[in-house]
Amino acid sequence: MSRDAPFPANRAQTSSPAYRLPALDRDFLMGDSMRGARLMLEYEKAEEGLRAWGVRSTLVTFGSARVRDPATGPITEEEAARLAQFPSAARWYEEARAFGRLASLRGGALDGRSGVRDNVIATGGGGGLMAAVNRGAWEAGAPSIGFNIALPHEQQPNPYTTPDLTFQFHYFAMRKLHFAMRAAGLVIFPGGFGTLDEMFEILTLRQTGKSPPIPVVLMDKVYWSRILDFAVLAKTGMVSSADLELFTFANDAAGLWRALLDHGLKVPADPCATASVPA
């Protein structure tokens, strides 16, 4: 080519996917080779938000998204069938709400003056009993966390989680890590597959010594005793009898709080921790 000839245009080069900055190249970031990087990003984004709010420990609370606030309207056929099996289901929502309020007032979530908050309510961020617990924290004026998960039928975050602490995950594994790594206690309200999954995740970590000895409390002994026959697991040698001591039961919000304290939950020595609970 003659030196006097015009240079060819570089449009093909600048428009090539290879030329995009990696951090701005969605196709590259969403490719198989970057799965590890995406896992890291999901870890770091939530970690940064939690640190900004001084969240040192959490009270992880699970429960069904299918249990509505009874004040929202007449019961459905599905709810009527549930009540026929478990009359106590009529108060699950309000007990979850009361627990979120009580734990937030007395556990240390309100104490941001030292730059550290303890026992901050953390749920899966969805509706039903999760929303009830977050609602109780919101009514107490305390922050609470929603670890949402992107699902084929899109989950919407409930309106009671603190906006800065409302996260969304693609990977269940990373969501589970964030649930476990700051958990100072675990409270399990009645629920289905998702609740069972998260409950057994934490129980397995406790059983194998992969997590600290945190208290695990199941709400409504009648429900859980009918859904799962824990005694059979021990009688048949599938778990040891000592494993049945990894958790206990309670039947109302006050009982949940007492059980957490009786089984080792630590609360800060602070005026916020002894605040009275509004009616």
PEGI-V931939 format. One record per residue. N is the residue number from 0. OMEGA is omega as a letter, one per 40 degrees, with the letter a starting at -180 (none if undefined). D_FIRST is the distance of its C-alpha to the first C-alpha in Angstrom with 1 decimal. Layout:
[[N:OMEGA:D_FIRST] [N:OMEGA:D_FIRST]]
This chain:
[[0:i:0.0] [1:i:3.8] [2:a:6.4] [3:a:8.3] [4:a:6.8] [5:i:9.4] [6:i:9.6] [7:i:10.8] [8:a:14.6] [9:a:16.4] [10:a:19.4] [11:a:19.4] [12:a:19.7] [13:i:22.4] [14:a:24.4] [15:i:24.5] [16:a:28.1] [17:a:26.7] [18:a:25.8] [19:i:29.3] [20:a:31.7] [21:a:34.0] [22:a:37.1] [23:a:35.9] [24:a:34.7] [25:a:37.8] [26:i:36.5] [27:a:35.9] [28:a:39.2] [29:i:41.2] [30:a:39.8] [31:a:42.0] [32:a:40.4] [33:a:41.5] [34:i:45.1] [35:i:46.2] [36:i:44.5] [37:i:46.1] [38:i:49.5] [39:i:49.0] [40:i:48.2] [41:i:51.3] [42:a:53.3] [43:a:52.0] [44:i:52.1] [45:a:55.8] [46:a:56.6] [47:i:55.2] [48:a:57.3] [49:i:60.5] [50:a:60.1] [51:i:59.7] [52:i:63.0] [53:a:64.7] [54:i:65.5] [55:i:67.0] [56:a:68.9] [57:i:69.3] [58:a:71.9] [59:a:70.1] [60:i:71.8] [61:i:71.1] [62:a:72.8] [63:i:72.3] [64:a:70.2] [65:i:72.6] [66:a:75.6] [67:i:75.7] [68:a:77.5] [69:a:80.9] [70:a:81.0] [71:i:78.1] [72:i:80.2] [73:a:82.5] [74:i:81.9] [75:i:80.0] [76:i:81.4] [77:i:79.3] [78:i:80.6] [79:i:84.2] [80:i:83.8] [81:i:82.5] [82:i:85.5] [83:i:87.9] [84:a:86.6] [85:i:86.2] [86:i:88.3] [87:i:86.9] [88:a:83.5] [89:a:84.9] [90:a:84.4] [91:a:81.2] [92:a:79.1] [93:i:81.4] [94:i:81.9] [95:i:78.1] [96:i:78.0] [97:i:80.9] [98:i:79.4] [99:i:76.1] [100:a:78.2] [101:a:80.6] [102:a:78.0] [103:i:75.9] [104:a:78.9] [105:a:80.2] [106:a:77.3] [107:a:75.4] [108:a:72.6] [109:a:73.8] [110:i:73.7] [111:a:70.4] [112:a:71.9] [113:a:71.3] [114:a:67.7] [115:i:68.7] [116:i:69.9] [117:i:71.7] [118:i:72.6] [119:a:70.2] [120:i:70.5] [121:i:67.5] [122:i:67.3] [123:i:64.9] [124:a:64.4] [125:a:65.5] [126:i:68.6] [127:a:72.2] [128:i:73.7] [129:i:70.5] [130:a:70.6] [131:a:74.3] [132:i:73.8] [133:i:70.9] [134:i:73.1] [135:i:75.9] [136:i:73.6] [137:i:72.4] [138:i:76.0] [139:a:76.7] [140:a:73.9] [141:i:72.1] [142:i:68.5] [143:a:67.8] [144:i:64.8] [145:i:63.3] [146:a:61.1] [147:i:59.9] [148:i:58.0] [149:a:55.5] [150:i:57.2] [151:i:56.4] [152:a:59.2] [153:i:58.0] [154:i:60.5] [155:i:61.1] [156:i:62.2] [157:a:65.7] [158:a:66.3] [159:i:68.3] [160:i:65.8] [161:a:64.5] [162:a:61.1] [163:a:59.5] [164:i:60.9] [165:a:60.0] [166:i:57.3] [167:a:55.6] [168:i:54.6] [169:a:52.7] [170:i:54.0] [171:a:57.8] [172:a:57.5] [173:i:56.2] [174:i:58.8] [175:i:61.5] [176:a:60.4] [177:i:60.8] [178:a:64.1] [179:a:65.4] [180:i:64.1] [181:a:66.1] [182:i:69.0] [183:i:72.4] [184:a:74.2] [185:i:73.7] [186:a:75.7] [187:i:75.5] [188:i:76.8] [189:a:77.4] [190:a:74.3] [191:a:72.5] [192:a:69.7] [193:i:67.5] [194:i:70.5] [195:a:71.6] [196:a:68.1] [197:i:67.9] [198:a:71.6] [199:i:71.3] [200:a:68.0] [201:i:69.9] [202:i:73.0] [203:i:71.1] [204:i:69.5] [205:a:73.1] [206:a:74.6] [207:i:72.0] [208:i:72.1] [209:i:68.5] [210:i:69.5] [211:a:72.3] [212:a:75.7] [213:i:75.3] [214:i:78.0] [215:a:77.3] [216:i:79.6] [217:a:79.8] [218:i:81.2] [219:a:84.0] [220:a:85.6] [221:i:86.9] [222:a:83.4] [223:i:81.9] [224:i:84.9] [225:a:84.7] [226:a:81.0] [227:i:80.8] [228:a:83.7] [229:a:82.8] [230:i:86.1] [231:i:85.3] [232:a:82.1] [233:a:84.4] [234:a:87.2] [235:i:84.9] [236:i:83.3] [237:i:79.8] [238:i:80.0] [239:i:82.6] [240:i:85.3] [241:i:83.9] [242:i:80.7] [243:i:82.8] [244:i:83.4] [245:a:79.7] [246:i:80.4] [247:a:83.3] [248:i:84.2] [249:a:85.2] [250:i:86.3] [251:a:85.5] [252:a:83.3] [253:i:85.9] [254:i:86.4] [255:a:82.6] [256:i:82.6] [257:a:85.7] [258:i:84.3] [259:a:81.1] [260:a:83.1] [261:a:85.6] [262:i:82.8] [263:i:81.1] [264:i:78.9] [265:i:78.5] [266:a:78.8] [267:i:78.4] [268:a:81.5] [269:i:80.7] [270:i:82.6] [271:a:79.9] [272:i:80.9] [273:a:84.5] [274:i:83.8] [275:a:86.1] [276:i:84.8] [277:i:85.1] [278:none:86.9]]
